[in-house]
């Protein structure tokens, strides 16, 4: 049955939305919600958060003059309704697909996306930049930051609030309180108070009252001001934001257009200087019962059946690296009560939710605050605990200073477990874990590992648990493992020692991480061309297995390093070692295969590897090019 959206069909841009009467906005919101659900059922993606802001999205585009007025969405995973209203409806079923729409805001995609975001807590800082820029350029464009209360757990949000509160720019912050209400709305009374407080008349009366209080004796002046603050604090719960310098309005029901639109209109039309915070209470998954009943499950979803809500689970051939890590960490924690797990608001994404079921008192979700997570882990390590800071590679970047100063400099044995290392498929550029090898191997005291399969991951969890003398880190990719047999428990690896899987004489392939399977396939292809190949799993990027690498360089004409990471990582460490030992002087042909120097867009994971030049055919091509010979494709080469 075709989706019936007669009002939405008339909207190609926010200008079209303004032609409708206020009484029609809820119907538009209902149609927009249905369209969002239908689109995500086809593509997969983030669902619950977007459904929660449908009415807010409609109201903002109805009242503000976008794209001249700038709406900055924090994190950006709730913007599918926004994309539909801003001229991208015809492409909405290409979300997160190769060549399709991004799952987040993206400046190069639309003028209605003024600031790209996929990491949390950045919206207020960026919106303040737009607000100041507007004032300096006299454009009179409004800047609106929409931040969920989850993102308010990030320290950067409070840094921005503190800065903005001390300035006089017209910044509007909308706190989308969609998980736990800071102050629950109280129906009609709450709506009335919010309209009153946001109105010019209230501001004028308030200003008159404050002006008159200046004429009072000091005790009366203080009492009058305090009474006004207490009254507003009791009625609205906005004391914190008032103290930070914001004019607070709310809380209001974010799903009631009759409450939402008048308040936002008052805030839009108010000419008073200084920042305003509007507290809007919404429900994740609003309007779709499966998402309402399971907000976490429907935060990010694959394809699903719209009618039943049943998720398309696909065919799993092997356990995911995330699950293998979680089970291995649980096993180690049963043997050592000093092991604790830390995550930054991603318990299910990192598998720490499984650990928490076993060890609730030893699990710590610190919110979207990676900097705090790392220093918190450092404090635990300094007190003799064994913290595993389990954070996506791309998110750990946010805490680099803490890794340097609070962990590595003090040589504290924090264990960094980095999920989503390398390409991440549909999550695209912002979530790609490209840089961790480079930014960790440059640090003194750091031990850096990467497993080639899920059994090796188990060994590295056990090894990290046993390392008490220095910080350590290991990375692993998103998705399923290779399908190898798994031991009951991991083994402690010899630090800085690799393993040789195949011995040859012409070419040495030195793999770091999960590119090993492609190296083995490349070895088979090279054999068909009469080229004898050694294949090595490096295991460690720091410390390097110097004896093994030196032997490989001495006994082979070509040495190729392969890693799913940026330039500056494992291959660079190997090149530095060989250069310092003068081995290149002997004529060794060395090639380092890394991710290209660009941000690869979303696509199927295998396609991203092909674009990045990191599959078996690329390995073969690099090896034979180094030898200076030409070979024709073998019949054995994988398609």
Secondary structure, DSSP 4 states (H G I P E B T S, - for coil): -----TTGGG-SSHHHHTTS-GGGHHHHHHHHHHHHHHHHHHH-EE-HHHHHTHHHHHHHHHHS-TTTSEEEESSSTT-HHHHIIIIIGGGGGGTTSTTS--SSB-TTT-TT--S-B-SSS-HHHHHHHHHHHHHHHT----EEEEEETTGGGSHHHHHHHHHHHTS---EEEEEEE-SS-SS---HHHHHHHHHHHHSHHHHHHHHHHHHHHTTS-HHHHHHHHHHHHHHHHHHH--HHHHHTTPEEEEEEETT-HHHHHHHHHHHHH---SS-EEEEEE--TTTT-HHHHH-TTTTTEE-SB-TTT--B-----SS-BHHHHHHHHHHHHHHH-TTEEEEESS-HHHHTHHHHHHH-GGGEEE--S-HHHHHHHHHHHHHTT-EEEEEEEHHHHGGGHHHIIIIIITTT---EEEEESBB--GGG-GGG-B-SHHHHHHTSTT-EEEE-SSHHHHHHHHHHHHH--SS-EEEE--SSB-------SS--PPPTT--EEEE--SSEEEEEESTTHHHHHHHHHHHHHTT--EEEEE--EEES--HHHHHHHHHH-SEEEEEESS-TTSHHHHHHHHHHHTTGGGGT-EEEEE---SS-PPS--HHHHHHHTT-SHHHHHHHHHHHHT---PPPTTS--
